[in-house]
Amino acid sequence: MTENRFAKYAWFVLIYNLAAIAWGVFLRAGEYGDGCGKHWPLCGDDTTPFMGAISRLIEGSHRFSTMLCGVFAIVLIVWAFRQFPKGSIVRFGASCTMAMTLFEGLIGAWLVKNELVVKNDSVLRAVAMGTHGVSTLILVGAIAFTAISAGRLRPIRLSGQGHVLTVLGMAAVGLCLLGVSGGISALAHQLHATPDVLKAAMDPKTHWMVRLQPLHPLIAASVGLYILLAVGMLHHLRPDAQAQRLGRWVVGIFGAQVLVGGANIFLDAPIAMQMVHLVVADMNWVALVLFAALCLQEGVEQVEHRPVPDELENLGPTKGKDLIKAYVALTKPRVISLLLFTALASAIAAKGSWPGFEIFMAVFIGGYFAAGAANTINMVVDRDIDFAMKRTRTRPTVTQAIPTQHALWFAFSLASLSFAILWGFANLLSAVMAFSGLVFYVVVYTMLLKRRTWHNIVIGGAAGAFPPLVGWAAVTNSLPPLALYLFAIIFVWTPVHFWALALLIKDDYAAAGVPMLPVVKGDKATVQQIAAYAVVTTVVTLLPFFLPQVARVGWVYAASATLLNAILLQQCVQLYRKTERASASRLFHYSMLYLAILFLMLAIDRTIVLG
């Protein structure tokens, strides 16, 4: 009963701290930070010049509210040490809360005494505000951890968690980085407001805070994608019902935060919306901390330690060249080759000429690493399906020639390198596009759709449509209508390509229980869908030529697309008349040649049009 009261008190402390944080945003955004002059902790004396009575009242109330945070933290730690035994995680959480409360107070004092408030736009203030934001996250996380630890949380176990700790750690670092970039963006809006941020950011004479502002939405997109990937992976690796519910809260709150951020931009960041935005960000952090605690508690199943099927035990760990081949196999290089070609052709099309060796190699290597990481994670998640299918049952993840933990380390290393290469040698937008394709393939297709609906490849096929966006963005740092058309072309082409393959291996999918269209609806319905999407593909591929006002392509592309589509439709007619393996195989192999030639002709055409 006492433990329950302690937990309720801890939740109260958390809510109070969130309210105090919101009031701090009001203080900063309203420029009331020097209401007490340089005095701290008292609010000045009769000789101190003030902005006015309102400023002094607001600054003084903020100090009083944060002083109460300290009082509540003292009660929390005393109660924890009296109520819970030595070594208890509750004591640890309460100690962290006390330490971070003191640290927060010291940062506040330092800001005031060094006059890093109101109109100060120095690098030192930005660093201090960034530190302040991160320490606030740690504080509210410590309070939340204390509250949940006093409830029914089992002991936390860090040993043997391996990559799970890394996944959670990277999510935490991502949210901290997002918080810092958000703080700088808010300061830039407050101190150097401009009606056109993007235009101002391109001017080298603009204040550095303003030049960094456009990065915040891209960082938010990157972190959001990673959060989605991390939660999806941990749903698979730690199938605990409570943890999965909290994981959905992490994703949902982040989505709410994005909506509030968008509203801030649309409404020109009113103070009330800034307060809401920061509180929602802190709530997102709290949800991540609680999610991590539930994933790391003792007694949660660890999927990555499931044994190798008996009949495949003799195909276990490999060494030397065989091990290298196994790692390469994880990336599915044959599948990647066509995707890479569309990315590289798009880079040339975007430039209208050779994009340069550096950009070309960044797209090639970064694109390969992103797709390879996605394929590796796919093999980890689909290990049970792969075992049930003849063509995939000897994959390294099934036989554990490469243990699941090693495969995941490999995948996340590839993903990190991909992001770094594309951002470092091209731009952040191209890195976000590559990562978007990875997350879409792993989370939307593999985890959400593949085992649930025959529409899996229709929606999930969007993952393979991201490479042209990567190539185009790497060159131009933008995504104009023609780049989006290229995305649409691959999106509508994918069902034609994949369902032709599905006709060939439908028995495998049936054995694995995967609801691919031929398994669920039969061959006739599949052929009808293939034909329908072939017609749509024909229309979409020709749209750029008939809409010159939004996308410039010439006769080389138009003639090539017309001929390629004629052959595609003819192949579909043959398959419809005679639905057999030979016809399906011809269509499948032609569809790959179709896409490669189409993008090649586009690249050639653009060099002529823009030349």
N, C-alpha and C positions, 0 to 999 in steps of 0.2 A: 504493500500500500504506500509506504514511504517512498519507494523507488518510483512509483507512478507519479507521486506529487513532485519529485525531483525532476522527472522528465517534463512534466507540464511547466514547471518553472523555467527549465532550459528553453523550451519552445517560446515562452513569454519573453525571455531575454533576447532570443533571436528576432522576434517580431519588433521589439523595442529598438534594437540596433538598426533594423531595416528602416524604421521610421526616422531615426537619427541621421542615417545616411541620406535619406531623401531631403531632410532639412538642410543638410550640408550642401546638397546640390543647389537648393534655393539660395543659400548664402553665396555660393560661388557665382552662379549665373546672374544673380541680382546685383553683384558687385558690392556686397556688404562686408567683405572680408577684412576691411580695416576699420570697422566700427569701434574697435577698442584700441586703435593705434597699435603700438608695438608692445603693449603690456600683455603679459601672460603669467599666471592663469587669471588674475583679476582683470576686470575690464576698465583699466585706466584710472585716472584721477581727475581732479578739477582743472589741471593744467594741460591735459591732453587734448589736442585738436581732433575733433571728430567730424565725420561727414554730416552728422546730424543725429537727432534723437532716435530716428527709426533705425539707422544703421547700428547704433549702439545697442538698441533693444534686440535686434535680430542676431547680431554677433554674440551678445551676452546670452541670449536664449540657447544658441547653439552650444556655447561652452557649458551651460548648465545641463543640457541634455546629454552631452558626451560625458560630463562628470558623473551623471547617474549611470551611464554605461559602466564606468569603473566601479561604482558601488555594487551594481548587480553582478559584475564579474567576481568581486570579492566574496559576495554571498555564495555564488556558484561554486567557487573553488573550496571554500570552507565546508560547505555542505557535502561536496563530493568526497573530501578527505575524511570527514566524519562518518559518512554513510557507507562508503565502498572500501573494500580491502586493498591492501598494498598490491601494486601491479595491475590494478583494474584499468581498463581502457577508459572508463569514465573519469578517473583521476587525470589521465593523460589529456583527455579532451578539455577538461576544466583548466588544467595548467596552461595549455596552448591558448585558451580563451583569455586567461589573465595576462599572459605574456603579450599577446597581440593587442589587447586593449591598451596596455601601457605603451606599446610601440606606436599605436595610432595617436595617442596623446602627445608623444614626443614629436611626431611628424607635424602635427597641428601647431605645436609650439614653435617649431623650427620655421615653418612657413610664415607665421606671424612675426617673429622676431627678425627675420631676414627680409620682411616686406615683400614676400613672394605671393602677393594677393592682388586683387582688383585688376589693374592695368598692366601688371608685370607680364611681359611676354618672352622672358629669357629661357634659354635651354635649361638652366638650373631649375626654374619653376616647373617646366614640363617633366623633368626627371623626378622631381619631388612629387608631383601630382601622379605620375605613373606608379611610383613606389607606394604612394598613399592608396591608389586604387587596388594594387595587388595585395597589400596588407589588409585592406578591407575584405577582400575575397577570402583570404586565409582566416580572418577573424570570424566571419559569419559561417564559414565551413567548419571551424572548430566548435562553434556553439551547436550547430546542427549535429555534428558527430557526437558531441556530449549528450545531446537529447536522445538520439537514437540508441546510443550505447547503454543508456539507463533503462531502455525498454527491453525488447526481446532479441536484440542482436547477439548472435553467437560470437565467441572470440574471433578476432581477426587473425588470419594466417598469411604471412607474407612469403615464407619459404615455399618453393615449389610452384609459385604462381607464374614465374617466367615472363613471357610476353604479355600476359594480362596486365601486369603492373606497368609495362611499357606503354600499352595501348591507353590505359587510364592516365598515365603520366603525360603522354603527348596531348591528350584531351585537356588536361588541366593547364598545361603550358599554352595551348591554343587559346583557351578562354582568357588566360592572363594577358596574352599578347593582344587579343581583341579588346580587352578592357583598357589597355594602355593606348592603343590606337584610337579608341573611342574618346578617351580623356583628352588627347591631343586635338582630335577633331572638334570636340566641344569647346576647347579653349580658343581654337582658331575661329570658330563661329562667333564666340563672344568678343574677342579682341580685334578680329580683322574680318568682319562680316563683308561678304561680297555677293552681288546678285548672280554671278556666274562662276561657281567654284571651279569647274573644269577649265574654263578659259583662263582664269586667274592662275590656276596651278601650272599652266604651261609657260607662264611668264617667269623667267629666272630672277626678276627683280621682286617678285612677290615674296612675302614673309614665308619662311620655311614651314611654318605650321599649316598655312593654306596649301602649300604645294604637296603636303602629306595627306591632306583631307581626302582626296579621291581614293587613297589606298584603303581607307576604313571599310567601305562596302565590299571591296574585293577580299580583304582579310576576313570579313564576316562570312562571305560566301565560302572561302576556303575552310574556315573553322567549322562552319555549319555542315559542310560535306564530310569533314573528318568525324564530327560528332555522330552523324548518321552512320558512317562506316563503323566507328568504334562500338556504338550501341548495337548495331546489327551483328557484329562479330561476337560480342559478349553475350548476346541473346543465344547465339549458337553454342558458344564454348562454356557458358555457365547457365544452363537451362533451369534457373530457379524462378518460380512464379512471382515472388515478391520483387526480385531484381528486374525481371522483365517488365513488370508494371512500372517500376521507377525509371527504367530505360525509356519507356514511351513518354514519361513525363519530361525527361531530359530533352528529348527531341521536340516535344510539344511546346515546352517553354521557350526553347530556342526559336521555334517558329514564331511564337508570339513576340519575342524580342525583335525579330526581323521586321515584323509588321509595325511595331512601335517605332523602330528606326526609320522605316519608310515614311510613316506618318510625320516623324520629326522633319524629314527632308521636305515633304510636301507642305507642311505648315510653317516652315522656317523656324523650327526648333523653339517653340514656346517653352518657358521655364517649367510649366507643369508637365509637359511631355518629356522633358529632359529628366525630371525627377522619376517619372514612371519608367523610363528607359533604363536608368541605372538600377532601380529596384528590381525590375524584371531580370536584368543581367545577374544581379546577386542571387535571385531565386534560382536562376539556371545553374549557377555554381553550386548552390546548396543541393539541388537535385542531383548533380553529378557526384558530389561528395557522398550522399546517401546511397546512390547507385553503386559507387565504388565499394562502399562498406559492405553492402549486401553481396556483391560479387566475390569479395575477398574473405568472407566469413567461413568458418570451418563447416564442413558437411555439405558444401555445394558440389554437385557433380562436375568433374573435369573431363569434358568430351575428348580433349586431345590425348588422353591417356587410355582410350579404348583400345583393346588388343587387336592384333592382326588376325584376320580369319585363319583358321587352322590350315586350310588347304593352300594358303599363300605364305606360310611361315618360311619356307625355304627360299623365298624371293626377297628376303629381308635386306638389311643394310648393305650398301655397296661401297667401293673405294676407288680411288684413282680416277681414270678416265670414265669409268662407268658412273661414278658419282657426279662428275661434271655433266655427262650426258643426261643424267636424271634431273639435275637442276635446270638444264636447258629445256628438257621436256615439260617441266612445270610451266614454263612460259607459253607453250603451244606456238612455236615459231611459225609453223605453216599457216595457222589461223591469223597470226599477227601480220604476215607479209602483205596481205591485201589491204588491211587497215592502214599500214604504214605508207603504202603506195598512194592511197587517197589523201593522206595528210601531206606528203611531200609534193604531190601534184597540185594540191590546193595552195601550198606556199608559193609555188611558181606562178600559179594563176593569179594570186593576190598581187604579186609584184609585177607580173607581166614580163618577167625576165628571171634570170638566175638570182635567187634571194641572197646569195652570199654563203660561203662555206660554213661560217659560224652558225647562222640561223638554220641552214639545211641540216647540219649535224645535230644541233640542239633538238630539232623536231624529230629527227631519226632516232637518236638515242633516248631522248625524253619520252617520245611516243612509245618506243619499244618497251621501256621500263614500266611505264604506266599500264600498258596492255598486259605485259608479263606479270605484273603484280596482281592485276585483276584475275587473270587465268589461274594463278597459283592459289589465291584465296578461294576461287571457285572450286578447285580440286579438293581443298581442305573441307569446305562445307558439304560438297557432294560426294564425300568418300563412300557413304553407304550406297548411293545410287551407282557410282562407278563400279563398285564391287558386283552389283547385280547385272551389269551390262558387259557382254563379252568383249567388246572393242575397247573397254576402258578398265577392266578389272586388274590389269597389271600396271596401272599408273603408280608412280612413286609414292603417292599419298595413301593408296590402298594397301600396298605391300609394306609400307613404312621403310622403304629403301631410303627415303628422306623422312625422318620423324615429323609429325605434325608441328611440333614446336619450332623445328628448324625451318620448315616450309613457311611458317608465318613470319619468322625473323627475316627470311629471304624476301617475302612479299612486301613487308613494311619497309625494308631497306630499299628495294626497287622503287616503291612509291615515293619515298623521301628523296631519293636521288633524282627521280623524274621531275618532281616539283622544283627542286633546287636548280637543276640544269635548265629547265625551261624559264624559270624566273630569272636566273642569273645571266643566261645568254640570249634570251628573247625578251619576255615580259611576264608580268604576273597574270595577265588575262589568259595567255596560252597555258600557263601552269594550272590555272583554275579549270580551264576547259578539259585538259587531260585528266585531272583528278575527278571532274564531274563524270566523265565516261567510266572511270574505274568504279566510283561509288554506285552509279546507276546499274552497272553490270552486276556487281556483287550484291547490293542490297535490294534493288527493285526487281531485277530479273531472277538472280539465283535464290535469294532468300524469301522474297514475297510472292513471286508469280510462278516460278518454274513448276512447283509441285501442286499448284492450286487450280490453274486454269489453262485451257488451250490457247487463250489469248496471250500467253506468256511471251512468245516471240514477237508478237505484234507490238506490244508496249516495250518489252525488254530490248527489242532490236534497236531502240534509240541509243543504247550504249555504243554500238558500232558506228553510229552516225556522228560521234564527237570528233574523230580524227581530222576531218576537213576543217572544223572550227579551230582545232589546235594549230594546224598549218597556217590558216589565214590570219589568226590572231597573232601568231609569232612574227609575222611580217608587218602587219598594219596596226597592231594593238587596237583593233576594232573588229566588229562583226556586222558588216553591211548586209543588205538583203541577199546578194548573191551567195555569201557564205552560208546564210540560213537556207537558201535553196539547196545547197549541196548537202546540208544536214537532212533536209526533207527527201532528197533523192535516195540516200542510203536507207532512210527510215522506211520508205514504201517499197524499196527493192528487197529488203531483208526477208519478208515473208515468202516471196517468190523463191529466193535462194534457199532458205532454211527448210521450208516445207518440202521442197524437192528432195533434200537430204533426208528429211524425216520419213518420207515414203520408203527410202532404202533401208532405214534402220528402225522401222516402227516396232519390230519384234523386241529389239533391245529396250526401247522405251516402255513397251508393255510389261516386260519382265521387271523393270525397275519401278513400275507404278507411276511413271511420269506422264501426265495427261497431254501429250502432244496431239495435234489435230488429227493425224491419221489414226491414232489409237482411240480417240474419243468419238470422232465423227465418221471415220472411214475414209477410204481412198477417194471416192467420188466427190465428197464434200471438200476434201483437201484440194483436189484438182480445180474445183470451181473457185475456191478462195485464191489459189495461185493465179488463175486467169484474171480474176477481178483485180488483184494487186498488180499484175502485169500491165493492165490497162491504166491503172492509176499511175504507175511508174512512168509509162509513156507520156502521159499528160504532164506530170511534174517535171520530167527532164526537158521538155520543150518550152515550158513556161518562161524561162529566162530570155529566150530568143524573142518571144512575143510581147515581153514587157521591158523594152529597152530603157524606159525611163527609170527603172529601179535596178536593172542588172544588164551590164554590157557584155554580150557575147556575139560572135559573128557567124558567118555561114559555115566555117569549118566545123564548129561545134554542132550547129543545127543539122547539117547534112550527116555527120557521124551519128548523132543521137537518133535521127530518123532511121538510118540503116540498121543500127543496133537494135532499136525497138521493133523494127519489122521482123528481124530474126528472132527476137525474144518472143513475140506474139506467135510466130510460126511454130516455135518449139512448144509453146503452151497448147496450141491447137493439136499438135501431134500427141502430146501427153493426154489431152482430153479424149481424142479418138481411140488411143490405145494406151491405157494406163498399165504400164509394165515397168520393170526395173530399168530396162535399157533406155526408155524414154525419159524416165525420171533422172537417170544418171547423166544423160546428155544435157538436160535442162540445168541440172546442178552445176556441171562443169562449165557450161556456157555462161551461166549467170556470173561466175567469177571473172571470166574473160570480158564479159559485157561491162562490168563496173570498171575494170582496169583500163580498158580502151576508152570508155566514156571520159574518165578523169584525165587520161593522157591527152585526148583531143581537146578537152577544155583548157589544159595548160598550154598547148600549142596555139589554140585559138586566141587566148588572152595575150600571148606574146605578140600576135599579129595586131589585135585590136588596140592594145595599149602602146605598141611599138611605134 
